[in-house]
């Protein structure tokens, strides 16, 4: 059964029996839903999956022997802008991750700073919406522990990842890649800010210097070339208002597998 077929199977077979029981089953994302921003079917998909699997259920992890010999580059292979090119030439020594928005202590962290923090390694399968998959080993900082260390405002609901790659040339910036997840997924134990793949620093094609790994969602949620993490209470002020580059163009915001 394919990933997308499985998701629709879960919706169809569980909605009637479980929909009433799902109300309020999430702590971080209880209260007002994104409404028009996220279609009601997506909300049901998210709640059904979390209800059946549990909010902290882990994606399958594999052995070193299972790592794919080839791991395709998804999306952009190299951001086409001068600022990023200069960062890459300097091996990202001057790159800084900015974390701001609804936080108590905004931060700007270098790659060296991040590598000093407690890290997690995991060997997981990347599932692309185009139908291919590959297994890789990722090492990075657990996002939840990083957010906890800087403090979140009571109104915080989503983490938005602003990236260096621009897939469309637009005057308003809407062509720049961005993604978002809610705080349930942000604090999931397998959600990490990865700076290494298969024991080596990330290559440019795979998202250097930093990419998101949110292992229970499809590949387009794994934002590459992260420059800034903004904590928000709503997507309303973000370009198309749907929480991501592809979501603004018709993809589902919740891409759970």
Long-range contacts (C-beta under 8 A, 24 or more apart in sequence): 2-131, 3-127, 3-218, 3-257, 6-257, 7-45, 7-49, 7-256, 7-257, 10-45, 10-48, 10-49, 10-52, 11-41, 11-44, 11-45, 11-48, 14-48, 14-51, 14-52, 15-44, 15-48, 18-48, 18-51, 19-44, 21-51, 22-47, 22-48, 22-51, 25-50, 25-51, 26-50, 26-55, 26-184, 27-184, 28-157, 28-182, 28-183, 28-184, 28-187, 29-157, 29-182, 29-183, 29-184, 34-234, 34-235, 34-243, 34-253, 37-234, 37-235, 37-236, 37-241, 37-242, 37-243, 37-253, 38-242, 38-243, 38-253, 38-254, 39-252, 42-252, 42-253, 42-254, 43-254, 45-252, 45-254, 45-256, 46-254, 46-256, 49-216, 49-256, 50-184, 53-216, 55-184, 55-188, 56-188, 56-189, 57-216, 58-189, 58-190, 58-215, 59-124, 59-125, 59-190, 59-215, 59-216, 59-257, 60-124, 60-125, 61-122, 61-123, 61-124, 62-123, 62-124, 62-125, 62-135, 63-123, 64-123, 64-137, 66-123, 66-135, 67-123, 67-135, 67-136, 67-137, 67-198, 68-134, 68-135, 68-136, 70-134, 71-126, 71-134, 71-135, 71-136, 71-197, 71-198, 71-206, 72-128, 72-132, 72-134, 73-205, 73-206, 74-126, 74-128, 74-219, 74-220, 74-222, 75-165, 75-167, 75-177, 75-220, 75-224, 76-165, 76-167, 76-177, 76-224, 76-225, 77-204, 77-205, 78-204, 78-205, 79-163, 79-164, 79-165, 79-166, 79-225, 80-165, 80-166, 81-164, 81-166, 83-164, 84-164, 84-165, 84-225, 87-164, 87-209, 88-204, 88-208, 92-208, 92-209, 95-209, 95-227, 97-193, 97-210, 97-226, 97-227, 97-228, 97-229, 98-227, 98-228, 98-229, 99-146, 99-147, 99-150, 99-228, 99-229, 99-230, 99-231, 100-228, 100-229, 100-230, 100-231, 101-156, 101-160, 101-229, 101-230, 101-231, 101-232, 102-152, 102-153, 102-155, 102-156, 102-231, 102-232, 102-233, 103-147, 103-150, 103-151, 103-152, 103-153, 103-156, 103-231, 104-150, 104-151, 104-152, 104-153, 105-150, 105-151, 106-150, 107-150, 111-195, 111-209, 111-210, 114-140, 114-141, 114-193, 114-195, 114-210, 115-195, 117-141, 117-145, 117-146, 118-142, 118-145, 120-189, 120-190, 120-192, 122-190, 122-192, 122-213, 122-215, 124-190, 124-213, 124-215, 126-219, 126-222, 127-218, 127-219, 127-257, 128-218, 128-219, 128-220, 129-218, 129-219, 129-220, 129-251, 129-255, 136-197, 136-198, 137-197, 137-198, 137-199, 138-192, 138-194, 138-196, 138-197, 138-213, 139-192, 139-194, 139-195, 139-196, 139-197, 139-199, 140-192, 140-193, 140-194, 140-195, 140-196, 140-210, 140-213, 141-192, 141-193, 141-195, 142-189, 142-191, 142-192, 143-186, 143-187, 143-191, 143-192, 143-193, 143-212, 144-186, 144-187, 144-188, 144-189, 144-191, 146-193, 147-183, 147-186, 147-187, 147-231, 148-187, 152-183, 152-231, 153-231, 155-233, 156-183, 156-231, 156-232, 156-233, 157-182, 157-183, 157-232, 157-233, 157-234, 158-182, 158-183, 158-231, 158-232, 158-233, 158-234, 158-235, 158-243, 159-183, 159-186, 159-229, 159-230, 159-231, 160-229, 160-230, 160-231, 160-232, 160-235, 160-238, 160-243, 161-212, 161-223, 161-226, 161-228, 161-229, 162-226, 162-227, 162-228, 162-229, 162-230, 163-223, 163-224, 163-225, 163-226, 163-227, 164-225, 164-226, 164-227, 165-224, 165-225, 167-245, 172-239, 173-239, 174-239, 174-240, 174-248, 175-245, 176-245, 177-223, 177-224, 177-225, 177-245, 178-223, 178-238, 178-239, 178-244, 178-245, 179-212, 179-220, 179-221, 179-223, 179-243, 179-244, 179-245, 180-232, 180-235, 180-238, 180-243, 180-244, 180-253, 181-212, 181-214, 181-217, 181-221, 185-214, 185-216, 185-217, 188-214, 188-215, 188-216, 190-214, 190-215, 190-216, 191-215, 193-226, 216-256, 216-257, 217-254, 217-255, 217-256, 217-257, 218-255, 218-256, 218-257, 220-244, 220-246, 220-251, 220-255, 221-255
